[in-house]
Amino acid sequence: MKKDIHSPKEKQAMFRKGVLIVLAIALVLVAVGVASQVVDRKTIAREEEETTQWPQDMVEINGIKCTPKKNIKSYLIMGLDSRGEAEATEEYDGTGQVDTLELVVVDYTANTYTRLPINRDTMTEVQSLDTDGTYLATTKMQLSLAHACGDGMEISCENTVDAVSNLLYGQTIDGYASLNMDAIEVLNHLAGGVTVTIEDDFSKADPTLVQGETVTLTDEQAMTYVRGRMDVGDGTNEGRMRRQTQFLSALKPILMEKCQADSSFALEIYDSLIPYMVTDQSRNDFIKLTAALIESEEQERLHIEGTNAVGDTGFNEFTVDEDSLADVVIQLFYDKVEDR
């Protein structure tokens, strides 16, 4: 079914109410408001009950009765394979793919937040767009290509938001931020260097990163550590995702501590990232969200299971396990309803 595509200005206004997490805080910069509706999908169906005992907003996911959480927001963080400052492109030629995707879901009632890394190779429905942003078709392809099917700026981000929302059974994503790869060096520099233990073989990519050693990364090393794949370890995107998560997990407490010690540091992060970032969040939004995160407790990181295989195009394809996907969606966005 054809989907209406709004102009970049209209869509920007639609997203303006979200509160953003700072990718700087490495997990911080983006949001999801739980919708009370769920997309009609094989794994989700609204149960029709004759009795009035069940909550009216109850849905059934993989046979599990549940209701939407009432006071959560989620933020999508995108790391791109582009270098330099963020700029629009006139050709929707497949460049500017997303290298990293992470959803951060904040529960304002429980004062907690949860991170969900999403595999860039995930096969899902992605919209193809004309150069004016209008809808052309929907095709099953790697999630990373959703950003490449756009202008490299707001349209690309919004197309990726739509694809992630569709993957997660139609959950509404209220905010986003994408950062070019140079942001890694900026973040590492602001932190004064991130310390990690090298778990993969980097001998081909950077011999200074010796497997088994604990290293405080230089800005250049941080770029290689987070971005490297083909010549690193087993060469898989899942291996790279693990390193990215490790880097972000080490980065977060450093930046959080600096924000707590200096109330202006959050703005320094935001302003330092702006040249390399596309976001629907203002400086004010950023400050509010940073304060909320400092007061919240991080929950155990979630993970969507699945299988990797080389597709007909010769590129890797990640197929999600539907049971695992349903379980993650329930944990993030729903409360289970006990049988009555």
VMD Tcl script that draws the C-alpha trace (Angstrom):
set ca {
  {0.00 0.00 0.00}
  {1.37 3.39 -0.94}
  {2.55 5.50 1.97}
  {2.28 9.28 2.10}
  {5.67 10.95 2.37}
  {5.77 14.37 4.01}
  {8.21 17.13 3.11}
  {11.39 17.28 5.22}
  {10.04 20.40 7.02}
  {6.75 18.69 7.85}
  {8.41 15.51 9.09}
  {10.92 17.53 11.11}
  {8.02 19.25 12.87}
  {6.41 15.85 13.54}
  {9.52 14.61 15.31}
  {10.23 17.78 17.29}
  {8.43 16.54 20.44}
  {10.92 13.69 21.02}
  {13.74 13.98 23.54}
  {17.14 12.91 22.28}
  {19.93 10.78 23.64}
  {23.51 11.67 22.87}
  {25.31 9.29 20.68}
  {28.06 11.08 22.25}
  {27.11 9.43 25.40}
  {27.43 6.87 22.97}
  {24.11 5.57 23.47}
  {22.40 8.65 24.04}
  {20.61 10.53 21.26}
  {17.16 9.29 20.12}
  {13.60 8.10 21.24}
  {10.52 5.85 21.01}
  {7.06 6.66 22.30}
  {5.04 3.51 22.69}
  {2.05 3.47 20.40}
  {-1.22 1.99 21.50}
  {-1.62 0.42 18.09}
  {0.41 -2.43 16.62}
  {1.00 -3.24 12.97}
  {-0.98 -6.18 11.60}
  {1.74 -8.81 11.41}
  {1.88 -12.60 11.58}
  {3.47 -12.54 15.02}
  {1.11 -9.87 16.42}
  {-2.68 -9.96 16.48}
  {-5.18 -8.16 18.63}
  {-7.21 -10.72 20.56}
  {-10.97 -10.40 20.25}
  {-12.53 -11.33 23.56}
  {-16.22 -11.33 24.40}
  {-15.48 -10.79 28.08}
  {-14.73 -7.33 29.52}
  {-12.14 -8.73 31.92}
  {-9.19 -8.06 29.61}
  {-7.68 -4.58 29.21}
  {-9.02 -2.82 26.13}
  {-5.50 -2.06 24.84}
  {-4.29 -5.64 25.20}
  {-2.47 -7.26 22.28}
  {-1.13 -10.75 21.79}
  {2.47 -11.24 20.71}
  {3.55 -14.79 19.96}
  {0.74 -16.05 22.17}
  {1.65 -13.77 25.07}
  {-0.99 -11.30 26.26}
  {0.42 -7.87 27.05}
  {-0.38 -4.15 27.22}
  {1.74 -1.18 26.05}
  {3.93 0.53 28.63}
  {2.60 4.02 29.27}
  {5.58 6.26 29.95}
  {8.52 5.32 27.73}
  {10.48 7.03 24.98}
  {12.99 5.57 22.56}
  {15.77 7.11 20.53}
  {17.45 5.75 17.41}
  {21.19 6.34 17.05}
  {22.77 5.84 13.64}
  {26.49 5.71 12.88}
  {27.25 6.21 9.17}
  {30.10 4.97 7.00}
  {30.64 8.53 5.73}
  {33.60 10.78 6.61}
  {33.66 14.54 7.04}
  {30.80 16.85 7.93}
  {27.19 15.85 7.30}
  {25.96 17.10 3.94}
  {23.14 16.38 1.53}
  {23.62 14.26 -1.58}
  {21.81 14.73 -4.90}
  {22.19 11.11 -5.98}
  {20.43 8.31 -4.09}
  {23.16 5.93 -5.21}
  {23.57 3.64 -2.21}
  {26.30 5.64 -0.49}
  {25.96 6.77 3.11}
  {24.84 3.42 4.49}
  {24.38 2.96 8.22}
  {27.23 1.10 9.90}
  {25.76 1.03 13.40}
  {22.24 1.17 14.76}
  {21.24 1.35 18.39}
  {17.86 1.96 19.95}
  {17.80 3.43 23.45}
  {14.48 3.03 25.27}
  {13.92 5.15 28.36}
  {11.28 4.15 30.92}
  {10.44 7.34 32.80}
  {8.23 5.57 35.32}
  {10.87 3.06 36.38}
  {13.78 5.54 35.88}
  {15.62 3.02 33.71}
  {16.86 2.77 30.15}
  {17.77 -0.14 27.89}
  {20.01 -0.34 24.84}
  {19.24 -2.49 21.80}
  {21.95 -2.77 19.12}
  {20.41 -3.69 15.76}
  {22.37 -5.57 13.10}
  {22.86 -3.37 10.00}
  {22.52 -6.45 7.77}
  {19.03 -7.24 9.09}
  {16.71 -8.10 6.20}
  {13.52 -6.05 6.48}
  {11.09 -3.94 4.47}
  {12.73 -0.69 3.29}
  {11.18 2.13 1.29}
  {12.82 3.34 -1.92}
  {12.40 7.08 -2.48}
  {12.60 9.41 -5.45}
  {15.01 12.37 -5.34}
  {12.20 14.61 -4.07}
  {11.53 12.23 -1.17}
  {8.35 10.71 -2.56}
  {7.64 7.02 -2.12}
  {8.50 4.64 -4.98}
  {8.32 1.11 -3.62}
  {8.98 -1.13 -0.62}
  {11.59 -3.86 -0.93}
  {13.09 -6.37 1.48}
  {16.77 -5.48 1.83}
  {19.51 -4.82 4.39}
  {18.46 -2.26 6.99}
  {21.66 -0.30 6.37}
  {20.39 0.65 2.90}
  {17.42 2.60 4.28}
  {19.69 5.58 4.93}
  {21.25 5.32 1.48}
  {17.76 5.58 -0.05}
  {17.61 9.28 0.76}
  {19.30 12.65 0.74}
  {21.93 11.82 3.36}
  {20.18 14.15 5.78}
  {16.67 14.26 7.31}
  {14.97 12.19 4.60}
  {17.56 9.42 5.01}
  {17.20 9.44 8.80}
  {13.41 9.36 8.62}
  {13.50 6.50 6.12}
  {15.72 4.53 8.52}
  {13.38 5.35 11.40}
  {10.47 3.99 9.35}
  {12.37 0.76 8.57}
  {13.31 0.18 12.22}
  {9.76 0.93 13.32}
  {8.44 -1.62 10.84}
  {10.94 -4.22 12.05}
  {9.77 -3.69 15.64}
  {6.10 -4.33 14.86}
  {5.23 -0.70 14.21}
  {6.55 0.93 17.39}
  {6.67 4.72 17.02}
  {10.17 6.21 17.14}
  {10.02 9.80 18.34}
  {13.59 11.00 17.87}
  {16.77 10.23 16.00}
  {20.36 11.25 15.45}
  {22.86 10.11 12.83}
  {26.57 10.75 13.09}
  {29.31 10.44 10.51}
  {32.35 8.35 11.42}
  {34.44 11.38 12.38}
  {32.20 11.69 15.45}
  {34.02 8.65 16.90}
  {37.25 10.60 17.11}
  {35.39 13.59 18.58}
  {33.81 11.46 21.29}
  {37.04 9.66 22.11}
  {38.82 13.02 22.36}
  {36.14 14.48 24.65}
  {36.52 11.42 26.89}
  {40.29 11.77 26.99}
  {40.64 8.33 25.43}
  {38.47 5.22 25.92}
  {40.12 2.18 27.50}
  {39.28 -1.27 26.10}
  {40.74 -4.77 26.10}
  {41.54 -5.88 22.54}
  {39.67 -9.14 21.97}
  {40.17 -9.50 18.19}
  {43.11 -9.85 15.84}
  {43.92 -6.37 14.45}
  {47.32 -7.31 13.00}
  {46.20 -6.46 9.44}
  {44.17 -3.36 10.26}
  {46.35 -1.77 12.97}
  {49.31 -3.65 14.51}
  {49.33 -1.22 17.47}
  {46.12 -2.83 18.68}
  {47.54 -6.06 20.09}
  {45.09 -8.82 20.91}
  {44.83 -9.42 24.65}
  {46.23 -6.04 25.68}
  {44.30 -3.31 27.48}
  {44.68 -0.05 25.59}
  {43.56 3.56 26.03}
  {42.64 4.33 22.45}
  {43.97 7.32 20.58}
  {41.41 9.08 18.42}
  {42.73 7.33 15.29}
  {42.77 3.93 17.02}
  {39.20 4.48 18.19}
  {38.11 4.95 14.58}
  {39.78 1.69 13.54}
  {38.45 -0.19 16.56}
  {34.84 0.81 16.04}
  {34.76 0.86 12.24}
  {37.07 -2.00 11.20}
  {35.54 -5.24 9.98}
  {36.95 -7.00 6.90}
  {40.54 -7.24 8.21}
  {39.60 -7.66 11.86}
  {38.87 -10.89 13.75}
  {36.32 -13.07 11.96}
  {35.35 -10.24 9.61}
  {31.66 -10.33 10.56}
  {29.41 -7.41 11.35}
  {28.39 -9.13 14.59}
  {32.03 -8.99 15.70}
  {32.13 -5.29 14.89}
  {28.83 -4.74 16.76}
  {30.38 -6.37 19.82}
  {33.35 -3.98 19.67}
  {31.08 -0.99 19.15}
  {29.06 -1.99 22.21}
  {32.26 -2.44 24.18}
  {33.47 1.02 23.13}
  {30.15 2.67 23.96}
  {29.93 0.91 27.31}
  {33.38 2.23 28.24}
  {32.65 5.69 26.84}
  {29.34 6.24 28.61}
  {30.51 6.43 32.26}
  {33.34 8.80 31.32}
  {31.01 11.25 29.61}
  {28.35 10.85 32.30}
  {30.89 11.68 35.02}
  {32.03 14.75 33.10}
  {28.42 15.88 32.67}
  {27.80 15.48 36.40}
  {30.94 17.44 37.26}
  {30.26 20.26 34.79}
  {26.72 21.19 33.77}
  {28.00 22.81 30.55}
  {29.78 19.67 29.35}
  {26.63 18.18 27.77}
  {26.39 21.24 25.53}
  {30.06 20.90 24.67}
  {29.34 17.36 23.48}
  {26.33 18.49 21.46}
  {28.14 21.44 19.86}
  {31.21 19.33 19.05}
  {29.07 16.74 17.29}
  {26.80 19.12 15.35}
  {29.02 19.38 12.22}
  {28.92 15.58 11.87}
  {25.35 15.02 13.03}
  {21.80 15.10 11.67}
  {19.18 15.17 14.40}
  {15.67 16.37 15.15}
  {16.69 17.35 18.68}
  {17.57 20.81 19.99}
  {20.29 21.73 22.49}
  {17.55 22.13 25.09}
  {16.15 18.66 24.38}
  {19.64 17.26 24.70}
  {20.22 18.84 28.11}
  {16.89 17.53 29.45}
  {17.55 14.02 28.22}
  {21.09 13.98 29.55}
  {19.77 14.93 32.98}
  {17.16 12.15 32.79}
  {19.76 9.56 31.83}
  {22.08 10.55 34.65}
  {19.25 9.84 37.08}
  {18.26 6.55 35.38}
  {19.67 3.06 35.83}
  {20.83 1.16 32.76}
  {19.26 -2.27 32.34}
  {20.90 -5.31 30.79}
  {21.48 -4.78 27.08}
  {19.13 -6.73 24.81}
  {20.01 -8.64 21.66}
  {17.96 -9.94 18.73}
  {19.09 -13.43 17.74}
  {19.26 -14.52 14.12}
  {21.33 -16.15 11.38}
  {23.92 -14.80 8.95}
  {24.21 -15.94 5.34}
  {25.58 -14.60 2.08}
  {22.66 -13.59 -0.14}
  {22.22 -13.75 -3.91}
  {23.81 -10.31 -4.21}
  {27.02 -11.55 -2.59}
  {26.48 -9.47 0.57}
  {25.80 -10.68 4.07}
  {22.17 -10.97 5.17}
  {21.00 -11.28 8.76}
  {17.63 -12.97 9.25}
  {16.09 -12.32 12.64}
  {14.70 -15.12 14.77}
  {11.04 -14.17 15.11}
  {10.74 -15.60 18.62}
  {13.75 -13.60 19.76}
  {12.42 -10.45 18.06}
  {9.02 -10.84 19.74}
  {10.65 -11.36 23.13}
  {12.75 -8.20 22.74}
  {9.75 -6.14 21.63}
  {7.76 -7.32 24.66}
  {10.59 -6.51 27.07}
  {11.06 -3.02 25.68}
  {7.53 -1.85 25.00}
  {5.00 -4.00 26.89}
  {3.89 -5.38 30.24}
  {2.71 -8.97 30.32}
  {-0.90 -9.62 31.36}
  {-1.45 -12.47 33.75}
  {-4.07 -15.06 32.79}
  {-7.44 -14.52 34.42}
}
mol new
graphics top color blue
foreach p $ca { graphics top sphere $p radius 0.5 }
foreach p [lrange $ca 0 end-1] q [lrange $ca 1 end] { graphics top cylinder $p $q radius 0.2 }
display resetview
